[in-house]
Amino acid sequence: MRKKFYTRFLLRSADDGFADEYSGVVEVSAPADQVLDPVEIESLLAKNFEAHADDVELLNWSRVH
């Protein structure tokens, strides 16, 4: 089942002290009762940006009803 979430996160670049902030709605395919922890969410976001999970800092994550 696909669930929609509002997210806000930072994506750091190779330049020291530089990061882009992103926000918006993302869809995740997951069982209805599955709860994602912040590390899993950062990993999913990093994969979509072809980045390392360490480069993503989750700021906000909430289910859209």
N, C-alpha and C positions, 0 to 999 in steps of 0.2 A: 504494500500500500504506500502511496506517495503522500508525504506530509509536507506542509509549507511552514517555513520559519522565517521570521524577520531576524536579520543578523547585522551586526556592526563589528568590524574588525580592522586591525592594522596589518599591513603587509610590508615588512621591512625589506630594504634593498641592500646591496653590497656596500653602499656608501654609509659611512658611520653617521648615526643620528638621523637618518632619513627613512621615512615610512609613508606609505599612502594609506588613507583611510577609506574603507568601502562600507556601504550599507545597502540593504535591499532584501528582497524576498528570495529564498532559495527553496528548492524542493529536494526532499531526501526520500529515497526508497528504503523503507524499513518497516518491520512489523509494528502494528498499531500500539503495542504495549512496550516497545523498546525505548529506553531512555538513553540518550547519548551523553557521555560525559565531555567536558571541555577539551580534553586531549584528543578524543575521537573527532570532534567537530573541527578543531584546528587542523588535524590531519586531512580530513575531507576537503576543507577549503584550500589547503596547500596543494593537494593533488590537482585540483581544478586550475590552479594558477601555475602548475609545474614548478612548485617551490618546495622548500623543506618545511616541515611542520614547525621547526624552531623559528621560522621567519614570520609566522602568523601569531598574532595575539588577539584572542577573542575578547571583545568588549561587551557584547550583548547578544543574547540568543533567546528568542521566545516564540512559542507556537502561534501561528496565525489561525484563527478559528473561522 
